[in-house]
Amino acid sequence: MALLEIRDLSVTFKRKGVRPFTAVDGVSFDVEPGRTVGLVGESGSGKSVTALAIMGLLPKRGAEVKGSVHFEDTDLLTLSDKQLRDKRGRDLGMVFQDPLSSLNPVIPIGLQITEVLERHRGMRRKEASAEAKELLGRVGIPDPSRRLSEYPHQLSGGMRQRALIAIALACRPRLLIADEPTTALDVTIQAQILALLSELVRDTATALIMITHDLGVVAGLCDEVNVMYGGRVVERAERYALFSSARHPYTHGLLESIPRLDAPRGEKLVPISGSVADNLPWEHACAFAPRCRNALDRCREVTPELVPDHGGTLRCHNPVGALQGVRS
């Protein structure tokens, strides 16, 4: 049974005198306990806005959120601010993309962790301090005792990111959303954090949503992958199926642009032409059509539906494999 069920989630930003912009457009997916679901795509595809909508962190003014986000039997979109605050931290945790703007600059790191433990787990200050020290050690911060009294500006970018992860893990949430959690980390610490997240999912049956543009992270961590483009899911598949036989031209393009160790010497990468801004409206076309090598006339005239395909789901009129072989 799914722990989180998202149905037809849409987020539209509105400003007076400016045309409304739909950042997330009818997204639906489930997350089961003990499973990791990836949201993959270029910047601007709607991944982070989806996460903020789930957590109820979008501004009340200027952002219209529709659809449903059921956590167990509760629709998070219908909760009051107080009810959401009780859910966040205790049942729902999030690792934000930018630690410098997410951490309070005038409060020591230790206090930012202990206040979460005191509020949601009912710990006393001494017990919470010991737990905070252990958490900092688990995420790979050296000399955690000293770091407890330091402020965010005294830590490196990688340490701030790890401190943010420690705060998110403090209450052992049942659902954790990680928005590019390893962006600011070097390769060795990145591997350590991914192993920590994998251990959390395996040992505590935590459900994890991993938001990333790094397909290497997806390959090593995610069970199911949702590829997003222009605010919609264009392909959903299990990890191995996605990497062995990507069907959507956008997914195929993302894979082709990654350097491969088994590629012949001198083989060039194949980038996706254009940019995310080169879109057509989903209302009467495929948004990816201007950048797509498989595009047909129909792609610019008819909106593709998300339909079952090879054990997953696909939104495409002319998928890879219909005209050419799939690169494995």
C-alpha distance (Angstrom), angle and dihedral (degrees) to the residues before:
residue distance angle dihedral
M1 . . .
A2 3.81 . .
L3 3.80 117.9 .
L4 3.81 91.0 -158.8
E5 3.80 125.0 30.9
I6 3.81 118.4 -173.7
R7 3.79 117.1 -170.5
D8 3.81 127.3 -175.8
L9 3.81 93.4 -25.5
S10 3.79 111.5 -174.5
V11 3.80 130.1 175.4
T12 3.80 120.9 -168.4
F13 3.80 122.6 -177.4
K14 3.79 115.4 -147.8
R15 3.79 131.7 -170.1
K16 3.75 129.4 172.8
G17 3.78 110.7 -96.7
V18 3.83 92.8 9.7
R19 3.79 126.3 98.8
P20 3.85 111.0 -107.3
F21 3.81 114.6 -102.5
T22 3.80 121.9 -149.2
A23 3.81 108.1 -149.5
V24 3.82 96.3 172.7
D25 3.79 117.9 31.9
G26 3.81 120.0 -169.0
V27 3.81 99.8 -38.2
S28 3.82 117.7 178.1
F29 3.80 130.2 176.7
D30 3.83 141.5 132.5
V31 3.79 132.2 -128.6
E32 3.80 119.2 -157.2
P33 3.83 126.0 -158.5
G34 3.80 112.2 -87.3
R35 3.82 93.1 18.1
T36 3.78 131.9 109.6
V37 3.80 118.1 -142.4
G38 3.80 118.9 -167.8
L39 3.80 128.2 -147.2
V40 3.80 107.4 -158.9
G41 3.78 133.3 -178.4
E42 3.77 146.1 99.8
S43 3.79 121.8 -65.7
G44 3.79 108.2 -74.5
S45 3.80 96.3 33.3
G46 3.82 93.7 112.9
K47 3.80 101.8 -103.2
S48 3.81 99.8 126.4
V49 3.81 93.6 39.9
T50 3.82 88.2 54.8
A51 3.81 89.7 54.0
L52 3.81 93.5 47.3
A53 3.80 90.4 49.9
I54 3.82 91.0 52.1
M55 3.81 90.7 51.1
G56 3.81 93.8 44.7
L57 3.79 92.2 -120.8
L58 3.80 100.0 128.8
P59 3.82 116.7 108.5
K60 3.78 115.6 -92.3
R61 3.79 91.3 -135.3
G62 3.77 119.0 60.0
A63 3.81 97.3 12.3
E64 3.81 121.5 88.9
V65 3.81 113.6 -164.7
K66 3.82 120.8 -168.2
G67 3.79 134.8 175.3
S68 3.80 127.6 44.1
V69 3.80 136.4 -70.1
H70 3.80 108.5 -167.8
F71 3.80 116.2 -167.7
E72 3.81 101.3 -171.0
D73 3.84 101.6 -47.6
T74 3.81 97.1 -22.1
D75 3.80 126.2 92.5
L76 3.81 102.6 -141.2
L77 3.80 91.1 -158.0
T78 3.81 90.8 65.4
L79 3.84 97.0 51.5
S80 3.79 124.3 105.8
D81 3.81 121.1 -117.8
K82 3.82 90.9 -100.6
Q83 3.80 92.9 50.1
L84 3.81 90.5 49.0
R85 3.80 91.5 50.1
D86 3.80 88.9 55.1
K87 3.81 90.4 50.7
R88 3.80 95.5 45.1
G89 3.79 112.5 79.1
R90 3.80 93.8 12.8
D91 3.83 102.8 53.9
L92 3.81 101.6 1.7
G93 3.79 124.7 47.5
M94 3.78 131.2 179.4
V95 3.79 134.7 -167.1
F96 3.79 107.2 -153.3
Q97 3.78 125.6 -143.0
D98 3.82 97.7 -124.5
P99 3.83 112.2 46.9
L100 3.81 94.9 -177.2
S101 3.81 92.6 62.3
S102 3.82 93.8 36.7
L103 3.81 97.9 54.6
N104 3.81 120.8 71.6
P105 3.83 105.5 -110.6
V106 3.84 95.3 -151.6
I107 3.82 99.2 48.6
P108 3.84 123.6 75.5
I109 3.79 116.4 -110.8
G110 3.80 92.2 -117.0
L111 3.79 93.4 56.2
Q112 3.80 91.4 48.8
I113 3.81 88.6 57.9
T114 3.81 98.3 40.2
E115 3.81 94.4 51.0
V116 3.81 88.7 59.4
L117 3.81 91.1 49.8
E118 3.80 92.7 47.0
R119 3.79 95.1 47.7
H120 3.79 101.2 42.3
R121 3.82 104.1 24.9
G122 3.81 98.8 33.0
M123 3.81 94.6 -126.0
R124 3.78 123.9 159.9
R125 3.81 118.7 -119.4
K126 3.83 96.7 -101.3
E127 3.80 93.2 47.2
A128 3.81 91.3 44.9
S129 3.81 91.6 51.0
A130 3.80 91.1 53.9
E131 3.80 90.3 48.9
A132 3.83 91.0 48.1
K133 3.80 90.4 52.8
E134 3.80 90.6 51.3
L135 3.81 91.7 48.5
L136 3.81 92.5 52.5
G137 3.79 89.3 50.6
R138 3.82 91.7 50.0
V139 3.80 92.5 55.6
G140 3.81 91.7 50.7
I141 3.82 103.6 -102.0
P142 3.83 109.6 150.5
D143 3.82 120.0 -130.4
P144 3.83 93.8 10.9
S145 3.82 93.4 -177.5
R146 3.81 91.1 64.6
R147 3.81 94.1 41.5
L148 3.81 91.9 58.4
S149 3.81 90.2 73.4
E150 3.81 96.4 42.3
Y151 3.80 126.8 98.0
P152 3.84 125.0 -124.6
H153 3.83 93.2 -103.5
Q154 3.82 89.2 58.8
L155 3.81 92.0 60.6
S156 3.78 128.3 76.3
G157 3.81 119.4 -112.4
G158 3.80 91.5 -100.6
M159 3.81 92.4 49.4
R160 3.79 91.5 49.9
Q161 3.80 89.5 52.4
R162 3.80 91.0 50.5
A163 3.83 91.1 47.9
L164 3.80 88.8 53.3
I165 3.80 89.9 51.7
A166 3.83 89.4 50.3
I167 3.82 90.1 54.2
A168 3.81 91.2 49.4
L169 3.82 91.6 50.2
A170 3.81 95.3 43.9
C171 3.81 96.5 95.7
R172 3.80 95.8 35.6
P173 3.81 93.5 -119.7
R174 3.79 120.2 -149.8
L175 3.80 90.5 -137.8
L176 3.80 121.5 37.2
I177 3.80 124.2 -174.9
A178 3.80 114.2 -161.7
D179 3.81 114.1 -166.8
E180 3.82 107.3 -163.8
P181 3.85 90.3 -39.6
T182 3.81 95.9 175.2
T183 3.82 100.8 43.1
A184 3.83 95.8 108.3
L185 3.80 96.5 39.3
D186 3.78 130.9 97.0
V187 3.80 118.8 -118.9
T188 3.82 97.9 -95.2
I189 3.82 94.5 48.5
Q190 3.80 89.6 43.0
A191 3.80 89.7 57.9
Q192 3.80 90.2 47.8
I193 3.82 93.0 51.9
L194 3.81 93.0 46.3
A195 3.81 89.5 50.3
L196 3.82 89.2 50.1
L197 3.81 92.0 51.3
S198 3.80 91.0 46.1
E199 3.82 90.1 50.7
L200 3.81 90.8 49.5
V201 3.81 91.6 52.9
R202 3.80 93.3 45.3
D203 3.81 99.6 44.0
T204 3.82 102.1 36.9
A205 3.84 101.3 28.0
T206 3.80 89.4 -121.2
A207 3.80 114.4 169.5
L208 3.80 111.4 -128.5
I209 3.80 130.6 -161.4
M210 3.80 109.2 -163.8
I211 3.81 115.5 -162.0
T212 3.78 112.2 -165.8
H213 3.78 147.2 133.8
D214 3.82 90.1 -149.7
L215 3.80 107.7 99.6
G216 3.80 89.1 -170.2
V217 3.81 88.6 65.8
V218 3.81 89.3 47.5
A219 3.80 92.1 51.3
G220 3.79 92.6 52.8
L221 3.80 101.5 39.8
C222 3.82 118.0 18.7
D223 3.80 126.4 88.3
E224 3.80 95.1 -169.6
V225 3.80 128.6 20.9
N226 3.81 130.0 -151.9
V227 3.79 112.8 -164.7
M228 3.81 111.3 -154.6
Y229 3.78 129.9 -161.4
G230 3.78 128.0 170.6
G231 3.81 92.2 -5.7
R232 3.81 96.0 -53.7
V233 3.79 134.7 94.7
V234 3.81 106.8 -111.2
E235 3.81 98.5 177.1
R236 3.80 135.8 13.9
A237 3.79 123.3 -174.5
E238 3.77 144.5 141.1
R239 3.80 112.8 -85.4
Y240 3.81 98.7 -105.8
A241 3.80 93.5 43.4
L242 3.80 91.1 51.0
F243 3.79 95.0 51.5
S244 3.79 95.8 41.7
S245 3.81 98.4 44.3
A246 3.80 114.8 10.3
R247 3.80 108.4 -174.1
H248 3.79 106.5 -171.9
P249 3.83 114.3 78.0
Y250 3.83 89.4 -132.4
T251 3.82 92.7 54.8
H252 3.78 89.5 44.3
G253 3.81 89.8 51.5
L254 3.80 92.3 51.0
L255 3.80 90.1 53.1
E256 3.81 93.5 46.2
S257 3.80 91.3 54.3
I258 3.83 92.8 60.0
P259 3.84 119.1 93.9
R260 3.80 111.3 -116.5
L261 3.79 128.5 -153.1
D262 3.82 91.7 -147.3
A263 3.82 94.2 51.7
P264 3.83 118.1 112.8
R265 3.79 114.6 -96.7
G266 3.80 111.8 -87.9
E267 3.80 95.7 17.2
K268 3.79 110.0 148.5
L269 3.78 125.0 -130.7
V270 3.80 116.3 -113.5
P271 3.82 109.5 -134.5
I272 3.79 124.6 -159.8
S273 3.79 107.3 -107.2
G274 3.80 121.8 -122.6
S275 3.80 126.4 7.2
V276 3.80 139.5 -82.3
A277 3.81 88.6 -93.3
D278 3.83 90.1 65.4
N279 3.80 93.8 88.2
L280 3.78 138.7 139.9
P281 3.84 119.1 -145.8
W282 3.80 112.1 -90.4
E283 3.81 88.7 -138.0
H284 3.81 93.1 78.8
A285 3.82 107.5 7.4
C286 3.79 147.1 19.7
A287 3.80 107.4 -77.9
F288 3.81 91.2 -144.1
A289 3.82 95.1 53.4
P290 3.87 96.9 100.4
R291 3.83 89.9 58.4
C292 3.80 98.9 35.7
R293 3.82 124.2 109.3
N294 3.81 90.3 -160.7
A295 3.82 95.8 50.6
L296 3.80 118.7 139.6
D297 3.79 129.5 -169.2
R298 3.79 87.4 -100.2
C299 3.82 90.7 59.1
R300 3.82 89.4 65.5
E301 3.79 94.1 46.8
V302 3.84 109.2 35.9
T303 3.81 129.3 50.7
P304 3.83 110.8 -124.8
E305 3.80 115.5 -130.4
L306 3.80 125.1 -137.4
V307 3.81 103.2 -107.9
P308 3.84 136.5 167.9
D309 3.80 112.5 -85.4
H310 3.81 131.1 172.3
G311 3.81 93.8 -25.6
G312 3.80 93.6 -44.6
T313 3.79 135.0 59.5
L314 3.80 130.3 -92.8
R315 3.80 138.5 -170.1
C316 3.81 104.8 -158.9
H317 3.82 140.5 106.9
N318 3.81 94.9 -153.4
P319 3.82 111.3 24.4
V320 3.79 126.0 -169.9
G321 3.79 108.5 -85.3
A322 3.79 93.3 42.4
L323 3.81 91.9 82.4
Q324 3.79 104.4 11.1
G325 3.79 142.3 18.0
V326 3.77 121.0 -85.5
R327 3.78 117.0 -113.0
S328 3.80 109.4 -126.2
